Structure formats: structure tokens, C-alpha cells
């Protein structure tokens, strides 16, 4: 399902896919016991993009709870 809210994302963020944060989705669908995906990525993964220059008020503890999947 396509989420129209995606079009409101800044152009630089449109190339960030689910696997960037959550892990190997394709592999997970073929072998879920072997390839795990994370509903809530670790803070270190988030901080690779959520830097002070891109997101100056990022607080992992509160933001991680707002993660939602457009396919749900």
C-alpha cells in the first residue's frame, strides 16, 4: 500500500527505506527465524541520520514510540 504522506517527506528522506532502520525485510519474509527485523531500531541506528544538523530535537526514548509502518 502506498502512503500519500510519503510525498510530503523532504526529497533527501524519500530514499530512506524500511530496511535502512529495521533490517533485511526480503530475507525476513523468506526465512523469518533466520533473519530478524526490528520493530524498534536501536538508538545508534537512528543517530546515523538523526544528527543535530538534521534533527535538532531528536530524543530517542520518545520518538521511537512513534514509529509506524505505512503497510499496517
C-alpha positions in Angstrom: 0.0 0.0 0.0 1.3 3.4 -0.9 1.2 6.1 1.8 0.5 9.5 0.4 2.1 11.2 3.4 5.4 9.9 1.9 5.1 12.6 -0.7 5.4 15.3 2.0 8.8 14.0 3.1 11.8 16.1 2.1 13.4 14.8 -1.1 16.5 13.6 0.8 14.3 11.3 3.0 12.4 9.7 0.2 15.3 7.4 -0.5 15.3 6.1 3.1 13.5 2.7 3.0 12.2 0.5 5.8 15.3 -1.7 5.6 17.6 1.2 6.4 16.3 1.1 10.0 14.5 -2.2 10.5 16.7 -4.8 8.8 16.5 -7.3 5.9 12.8 -7.4 5.1 13.1 -9.5 1.9 15.2 -12.1 3.7 12.9 -12.0 6.7 9.9 -12.9 4.5 11.7 -15.9 3.2 13.3 -17.1 6.4 11.9 -15.2 9.4 13.6 -17.4 12.0 17.0 -16.7 10.5 16.6 -13.0 9.5 15.1 -10.9 12.2 13.7 -7.4 11.7 13.4 -4.9 14.5 10.1 -3.0 15.2 12.1 -0.5 17.2 15.7 0.1 15.9 18.5 0.7 18.3 19.3 4.3 19.1 22.7 4.0 17.3 20.9 3.2 14.1 18.6 6.2 14.5 21.5 8.5 15.2 23.2 7.8 11.9 20.5 10.1 10.3 19.0 12.0 13.2 22.0 14.2 13.8 21.8 17.7 15.3 22.2 19.2 11.9 19.2 17.3 10.5 17.0 16.9 13.6 18.0 19.2 16.4 15.3 17.9 18.9 15.6 14.2 18.4 15.0 12.3 21.6 15.2 8.5 21.0 13.1 7.5 24.0 10.1 9.4 23.0 10.5 9.3 19.2 11.0 5.5 19.0 7.5 5.1 20.3 6.0 7.0 17.4 7.4 4.7 14.7 4.7 3.4 12.5 4.7 1.3 9.4 2.8 2.6 6.3 1.8 -1.0 5.4 -0.1 -1.6 8.7 
